[in-house]
Amino acid sequence: MAVKQKVLLLGATGETGTSILKGLQESGNFDIEVLVRPASVNKPSVQRIQEQGIKIWSIDLNESSDLISAFSGVDVLISAIGPQDVMQQKKLLEAAKLAGIKRVVPCAFITVAPPHGAMLLRDEKEEVYNDIKLLGIPYTIIDVGYWYQISFPIVPSGRVDYASAFPNNTIHGDGTVPNILTDLRDIGRFVACIICDDRTLNKYVYTYGDVLSENEIYRIAEDLSGEKIESTPMSIEQIKDGAVQAQAAFSQDPQDPMKRMFLYLAQYRFSKYVRKDNEPAYADYLGYLNARSLYPEFTPTSFREFFAEALAGKVSKVLAYRTNVNSRGELPALRISDQFVLTEITAICEYFDEVAKGGKSLFGETALERAETRMWLRRMDMEIAQQVIDWFRNDPGTIDFYKGNRIPVPEARVIQKVTINQFLNRLDDELEEKSSSMGTFARAIERGGLLEENGRARKEQSGLVKFPYGIAINLK
C-alpha cells in the first residue's frame, strides 16, 4: 500500500479551501490536517471539519516555533487564504523551509495574468511566490481562471437567481473574448492530481473546464433555459475608464478595503476583456502547464453541465454571506455567527449596550437621555447613513452587487448628496450650539461614527466627506 502524503491546508473554510478539502478527501491519497487562526477555532465551519476526524492546528501565524511543530512531517502545504490576507503567507515560509516541507502551494487560484503590472492582486501574490523562490522551497502555482459560479447570466424566469452571488448580465466589449473557466467544485479535484505529480514541481499550472466567450455563455444559457436573455453592454472604453478611476481612488487611500476590492474587480475586467490575459494561448506563452493535457483521464464539469444543474436547482450557492446570512445586503451589519447577522444601527447599538459588562450605558442614564440618543441615532441613520449607503448602491460600478434585492436608481445620487449635505450643515450648527455641554447629543453622534476629536462632523473644506464602510463623497 502506498504511503499517503500528509497535507496541511490553510483556509479550508473559504470557497476555494472547501473545494480543495473535498477534492483531497475524495481522492483518498492524503492524510489531511487543517491550520486555522486561534480566533477561528470555535467557528461552526471549523467545528464541522473537526467532526470529520480531521486534525485542527490552531496557531498564531506570528509564532514561528508553533508553525514548525505543525509543519513537522508535512509533505504539502496548501494555502487558500483570502485575498485580504495574501501577504500573511510570508509568515509561513521560514517555518516551511526549516520544517523541510516538500511542496508549498501558495494561494493562487485566480485568472492567468502576467507576473507584474496588470493586476494588484496578481502583484501581491507574485511577491509571495518570489519569497518562496528566494528561500528555495519547492512550489506549485495553480491558477483556475474564473469560476462558472460567477460567470453565468440570470434568466427572466428567475430560475437561477438562487445560485447567483452577484446577478450580472453585462457583456464586455463585443462579447467575443474567450476566457478560461473552471467549476469551483472541480478545483479540489484538479489540486489532488497536481500535488501528486513531480512534473508540476516548481511550475505554474492552469486548470479549466471550458474556454468560452460571453456570447457563447449566453447562447448556452438561452439554449438550456429556452428564455431570451437581455444583456447590458459595457464598452472597452468604459472598462478602461473604470480601471483608471479605481486605481486613482485606491492610490488616494490604499488602506481602504472597499477601494481595494473595487480595484481588484476593475483590473479583473481589464485583464480579461481588454488585455485578454485569461486565455490558454497566453498561459502557454507564460510557461504554464495545462492540467487538461497532464490529466486526460480526468473529465471536469463542462459549463453546459453546470448551467443545466443550476436550472434544476442543484448548484450550491457561493459567496454565501450575501445569500445565506445578509441576503438583503444591509449596512451597517454585525455578524453574530456563521448564519446570523444583526442589521439596523439602533438594534446593533442596543445589542452592544445589553452585552457590555460594566460602565455607563451607551444610550444614557435617564429616560430623557436615552430618548434623545435614540432620536439623533435615528436621524443620522435615515438622513446620513442610509443616504450614503444608497448613494453607494446606486453607483454604476456597484449596481450589480444589489440586483435582486434593490431597485437601482442612479439618478437619485444627486438628491442623496444634497440630503447628506443639508444634514451635515444642520449637524454642524447643533454641535456649535451644544459645544459647552455635548452630553447625550454627542453620544448619538459618536455612535454613528460622525464625530472627530474637535466635535465637528467629518466634512473637509474640499467638500469631501468621509463615512464609515470606506465611502467618501464629494459634496461639491
C-alpha positions in Angstrom: 0.0 0.0 0.0 1.4 3.4 -1.0 2.1 5.8 1.8 -0.3 8.7 1.9 1.1 12.2 1.5 0.5 14.4 4.5 -1.2 17.7 3.5 -1.7 20.7 5.7 -4.4 23.1 4.4 -4.8 26.8 5.4 -8.1 28.5 4.5 -10.2 25.3 4.5 -13.5 27.1 5.3 -13.4 29.5 2.3 -15.0 28.7 -1.1 -11.7 27.6 -2.7 -10.5 25.9 0.5 -13.7 23.9 0.9 -13.4 22.6 -2.7 -9.7 21.7 -2.1 -10.6 19.9 1.2 -13.4 17.9 -0.5 -11.2 17.0 -3.5 -8.4 15.7 -1.3 -10.9 13.7 0.7 -12.5 12.2 -2.4 -9.0 11.2 -3.7 -8.2 9.1 -0.6 -4.5 9.6 -1.2 -3.8 12.1 1.6 -3.7 12.4 5.3 -5.2 15.9 5.8 -4.8 18.4 8.6 -6.1 22.0 8.7 -4.4 25.1 10.0 -6.6 27.9 11.5 -6.0 31.1 13.5 -7.0 30.9 17.2 -9.8 33.4 16.6 -11.4 30.9 14.2 -11.1 27.7 16.1 -14.6 27.8 17.6 -16.4 28.8 14.4 -19.1 26.3 13.4 -17.4 25.9 10.0 -14.2 24.8 11.7 -16.1 22.6 14.2 -17.7 20.8 11.2 -14.3 19.9 9.8 -13.1 18.7 13.2 -16.2 16.4 13.4 -15.0 14.7 10.3 -11.9 13.5 12.2 -9.5 16.0 10.7 -6.9 17.4 13.0 -7.1 21.1 13.5 -4.0 23.2 14.3 -4.9 26.5 16.0 -1.8 28.7 15.6 -0.9 32.4 15.5 0.9 32.9 12.2 3.4 35.1 14.1 4.5 32.1 16.3 7.3 30.5 14.2 8.1 27.7 16.7 4.4 26.6 16.8 4.3 26.7 13.0 7.4 24.5 12.8 5.7 22.0 15.1 2.6 21.9 12.9 4.7 21.6 9.7 6.7 18.6 11.0 6.2 15.7 8.7 4.1 17.7 6.2 4.7 16.8 2.6 2.5 19.5 1.0 1.4 22.9 2.5 -1.6 24.4 0.6 -2.9 27.9 1.2 -6.3 29.0 0.2 -6.2 32.2 2.3 -8.5 35.1 1.3 -7.2 38.0 -0.9 -7.1 40.4 2.0 -4.6 38.2 3.8 -2.3 37.2 0.9 0.7 38.8 2.4 0.2 36.9 5.7 1.5 33.8 3.8 5.1 35.2 4.1 5.0 34.4 7.8 4.7 30.7 6.9 7.7 30.4 4.6 10.6 30.4 7.0 8.9 27.8 9.1 8.1 25.7 6.0 11.8 25.9 5.0 13.0 24.9 8.4 10.5 22.0 8.6 11.5 20.6 5.2 8.1 20.8 3.6 8.4 19.1 0.2 6.0 21.3 -1.7 4.2 24.6 -1.0 1.1 25.5 -2.9 0.5 29.2 -2.1 -2.8 30.9 -2.7 -3.0 31.5 -6.4 -6.3 30.2 -7.8 -7.1 33.2 -9.9 -7.1 34.1 -13.6 -4.0 33.9 -15.8 -2.1 37.2 -15.9 1.5 38.5 -16.3 3.6 38.5 -13.1 3.6 42.2 -12.6 1.8 45.4 -13.7 -1.6 44.2 -14.8 -3.4 43.4 -11.6 -2.7 44.5 -8.0 -3.9 41.1 -6.7 -1.5 39.3 -9.0 1.4 41.6 -8.0 0.8 40.8 -4.3 0.6 37.1 -5.0 3.8 37.2 -7.1 5.6 38.9 -4.2 4.8 35.8 -2.1 5.9 33.5 -4.9 9.2 35.4 -5.1 9.8 34.9 -1.4 9.3 31.2 -1.9 11.8 31.1 -4.7 14.3 33.2 -2.6 14.1 30.5 0.1 14.4 27.7 -2.4 11.3 26.0 -1.3 9.7 23.6 -3.8 6.4 25.0 -5.1 3.5 24.7 -7.4 1.4 27.7 -8.5 -2.2 26.7 -9.6 -4.5 29.2 -11.4 -8.0 28.3 -12.4 -9.4 31.2 -14.4 -12.8 32.4 -13.4 -15.4 30.3 -11.7 -18.5 29.1 -13.5 -20.4 30.1 -10.4 -19.7 33.8 -11.0 -19.8 33.7 -14.8 -23.4 32.9 -15.7 -26.2 35.3 -16.6 -29.6 35.3 -14.8 -32.7 34.4 -16.8 -36.0 36.3 -16.9 -37.9 33.5 -15.0 -35.5 33.8 -12.1 -34.7 30.1 -12.0 -31.0 30.6 -11.4 -31.2 33.7 -9.1 -30.7 31.5 -6.0 -27.3 30.5 -7.3 -26.1 33.9 -8.4 -23.9 35.7 -5.9 -23.8 38.9 -8.0 -26.6 38.9 -10.6 -25.0 40.4 -13.6 -26.0 40.3 -17.3 -23.2 42.5 -18.6 -21.5 41.9 -21.9 -18.0 43.3 -22.0 -16.9 44.8 -25.3 -18.3 42.7 -28.2 -18.6 39.6 -26.1 -16.1 37.6 -28.2 -13.1 37.3 -25.9 -12.6 33.7 -24.7 -11.8 33.1 -21.1 -10.5 30.2 -19.0 -13.3 28.9 -16.7 -13.4 26.3 -14.0 -16.2 24.8 -11.9 -15.4 25.7 -8.3 -16.2 22.1 -7.4 -13.5 20.8 -9.7 -10.7 22.9 -8.3 -10.1 20.5 -5.4 -10.1 17.5 -7.8 -7.5 19.2 -10.0 -5.4 20.0 -7.0 -5.5 16.4 -5.8 -4.0 15.4 -9.2 -1.5 18.2 -9.4 0.2 17.8 -6.0 1.0 14.2 -6.6 2.8 14.9 -9.9 6.5 15.5 -10.0 6.0 17.2 -13.4 4.3 20.1 -11.7 7.1 20.8 -9.1 8.4 24.3 -9.4 5.9 25.0 -12.2 2.8 27.2 -12.9 -0.3 25.1 -13.8 -3.6 26.2 -15.1 -6.9 24.4 -15.0 -10.1 24.8 -16.9 -13.4 23.1 -17.6 -14.3 25.2 -20.6 -12.9 28.2 -22.5 -15.8 30.3 -23.5 -16.6 33.9 -24.6 -19.6 35.7 -23.0 -21.5 35.3 -26.3 -21.0 31.6 -26.1 -22.1 31.5 -22.4 -25.3 33.4 -23.2 -26.1 31.1 -26.1 -25.7 28.0 -23.9 -27.9 29.7 -21.2 -30.6 30.6 -23.7 -30.5 27.1 -25.3 -30.9 25.3 -22.0 -33.4 27.7 -20.4 -35.5 28.4 -23.5 -35.5 32.0 -22.5 -34.3 35.2 -24.2 -31.7 36.9 -22.0 -31.4 40.7 -22.1 -27.8 41.9 -21.6 -26.2 45.2 -20.6 -23.3 46.4 -22.7 -20.0 47.7 -21.2 -17.7 49.2 -23.8 -14.0 48.7 -23.9 -13.6 52.4 -23.1 -15.8 52.0 -20.0 -13.7 49.1 -18.9 -10.5 51.2 -19.3 -12.0 54.2 -17.6 -13.2 52.1 -14.7 -9.7 50.7 -14.2 -8.2 54.2 -14.2 -10.7 55.6 -11.8 -10.4 52.6 -9.4 -6.6 52.9 -9.5 -6.8 56.7 -8.7 -9.3 56.1 -5.8 -7.1 53.3 -4.4 -3.9 55.4 -4.7 -5.5 58.1 -2.6 -6.3 55.7 0.3 -4.5 52.3 -0.1 -5.8 51.1 3.3 -9.4 51.4 2.4 -10.7 47.9 1.9 -13.6 49.0 -0.4 -11.3 50.8 -2.7 -9.0 47.8 -2.8 -11.9 45.5 -3.7 -13.2 47.7 -6.5 -9.6 48.0 -7.9 -9.4 44.2 -7.9 -12.7 43.9 -9.8 -11.9 46.7 -12.3 -8.5 45.1 -13.0 -10.0 41.7 -13.5 -12.3 43.1 -16.2 -9.4 45.0 -17.8 -7.2 41.9 -17.8 -9.9 39.5 -19.0 -11.5 41.6 -21.7 -9.0 44.3 -22.8 -5.6 42.7 -22.3 -7.1 39.2 -23.0 -4.7 37.6 -20.5 -7.0 34.8 -19.3 -6.7 32.6 -22.4 -4.9 29.3 -23.0 -2.6 30.8 -25.6 -1.3 33.4 -23.2 -1.0 30.9 -20.4 1.1 28.7 -22.7 3.2 31.8 -23.6 3.9 32.5 -19.9 5.1 28.9 -19.5 2.1 27.4 -17.6 1.5 23.7 -17.8 -2.0 22.7 -19.0 -3.7 20.5 -16.4 -6.1 19.1 -19.1 -3.1 17.8 -21.0 -1.4 16.5 -17.9 -4.5 14.5 -16.8 -6.6 13.4 -19.8 -8.2 10.8 -17.6 -10.0 13.5 -15.6 -13.1 14.9 -17.2 -14.1 18.2 -15.5 -17.6 19.6 -15.5 -18.5 21.5 -18.6 -20.2 24.9 -18.4 -23.3 23.4 -20.1 -23.5 20.7 -17.5 -23.1 23.2 -14.7 -25.8 25.5 -16.1 -28.2 22.6 -16.5 -27.7 21.8 -12.8 -28.3 25.4 -11.9 -31.6 25.4 -13.8 -32.5 22.3 -12.0 -31.8 23.9 -8.6 -28.8 21.6 -7.9 -26.0 24.1 -7.7 -24.8 25.2 -4.2 -24.6 28.9 -3.5 -21.2 30.6 -3.4 -20.1 33.7 -1.5 -22.9 32.7 0.8 -22.7 35.7 3.1 -24.9 37.6 0.7 -27.3 34.8 0.1 -27.5 32.9 3.4 -26.6 35.4 6.0 -27.2 39.0 4.8 -29.4 38.4 1.8 -30.8 42.0 1.9 -27.3 43.4 1.6 -27.9 45.6 4.7 -25.4 48.1 6.1 -24.4 48.5 8.8 -24.3 44.8 9.7 -22.9 43.0 12.7 -22.2 39.3 12.0 -23.1 37.3 15.2 -22.5 33.8 13.8 -21.9 31.9 10.5 -25.7 32.1 9.8 -26.9 35.2 11.5 -26.3 38.9 11.0 -27.8 41.8 13.0 -28.6 44.9 11.0 -30.1 48.3 11.6 -27.9 50.8 13.6 -30.2 51.1 16.7 -30.5 47.3 17.0 -26.7 46.9 16.8 -26.1 49.7 19.4 -28.8 48.3 21.8 -27.2 44.8 21.4 -23.8 46.1 22.5 -25.5 48.0 25.3 -27.0 44.8 26.6 -24.0 42.6 26.4 -21.4 45.1 27.6 -20.2 44.5 31.1 -19.9 47.4 33.5 -19.5 51.1 32.6 -22.2 53.5 31.5 -25.0 52.9 29.1 -24.3 53.8 25.5 -27.7 55.4 25.4 -27.7 57.4 28.7 -28.6 57.0 32.3 -32.1 58.7 32.3 -35.2 58.2 30.2 -34.7 61.6 28.6 -31.0 60.9 27.8 -31.9 57.5 26.2 -34.7 59.1 24.2 -32.6 61.9 22.9 -29.8 59.5 21.9 -32.2 57.3 20.0 -33.7 60.3 18.3 -30.4 61.5 16.9 -29.3 58.0 16.1 -32.4 57.5 14.0 -31.9 60.9 12.3 -28.3 60.1 11.4 -29.3 56.7 10.2 -32.1 58.0 8.0 -30.5 61.2 6.8 -26.8 60.3 6.6 -26.1 56.6 6.9 -28.9 55.3 4.6 -28.4 58.1 2.1 -24.7 57.3 1.9 -25.3 53.6 1.6 -28.0 54.2 -1.2 -25.6 56.6 -2.9 -23.0 53.7 -2.9 -25.6 51.2 -4.1 -26.7 53.4 -7.0 -23.2 53.9 -8.3 -22.9 52.3 -11.8 -19.9 50.4 -10.6 -21.8 48.7 -7.7 -25.3 48.3 -9.0 -24.7 44.6 -10.0 -23.9 43.7 -6.3 -27.5 44.6 -5.3 -29.6 43.3 -8.2 -32.4 41.1 -7.0 -32.9 42.9 -3.7 -32.6 46.6 -4.6 -34.1 48.7 -7.4 -31.1 50.7 -8.7 -31.8 54.5 -9.3 -28.5 56.1 -10.4 -30.3 59.4 -11.0 -31.1 59.6 -7.2 -27.4 60.1 -6.4 -27.6 63.9 -6.9 -30.5 64.3 -4.5 -28.8 61.9 -2.0 -25.7 64.2 -2.0 -27.9 67.2 -1.3 -29.7 65.5 1.5 -26.4 64.5 3.2 -25.0 68.0 2.8 -28.1 69.6 4.4 -28.0 67.3 7.3 -24.3 67.8 7.9 -24.8 71.6 7.9 -27.6 71.2 10.5 -25.4 68.9 12.4 -22.5 71.4 12.5 -25.0 74.1 13.8 -26.2 71.8 16.5 -22.7 70.9 17.6 -21.8 74.6 17.8 -24.9 75.3 19.9 -24.1 72.5 22.3 -20.3 72.9 22.3 -20.2 73.7 26.1 -22.2 70.6 27.1 -22.3 67.9 24.5 -24.0 65.3 26.7 -26.2 62.7 25.2 -26.3 64.6 21.9 -22.6 63.8 21.3 -23.2 60.3 22.4 -25.5 59.7 19.5 -23.1 61.3 17.1 -20.3 59.1 18.3 -22.4 56.0 17.9 -22.8 57.0 14.2 -19.1 57.5 13.8 -19.5 61.1 12.6 -17.6 63.0 15.3 -14.0 63.9 15.4 -12.0 65.0 18.4 -12.9 68.6 17.9 -16.6 67.8 17.9 -17.1 68.5 14.2 -18.6 66.3 11.5 -16.1 64.8 9.1 -16.7 67.3 6.3 -13.5 68.6 4.9 -13.1 72.1 3.3 -12.6 70.4 -0.1 -16.1 69.2 0.1 -15.1 65.6 0.6 -16.9 63.8 3.4 -15.6 60.5 4.7 -18.1 58.0 6.2 -17.9 54.5 7.7 -17.8 51.5 5.3 -14.9 53.0 3.3 -17.2 55.5 1.5 -16.2 59.1 0.6 -18.5 61.5 -1.2 -17.5 64.8 -2.8 -20.4 67.1 -1.9 -19.3 70.0 -4.1 
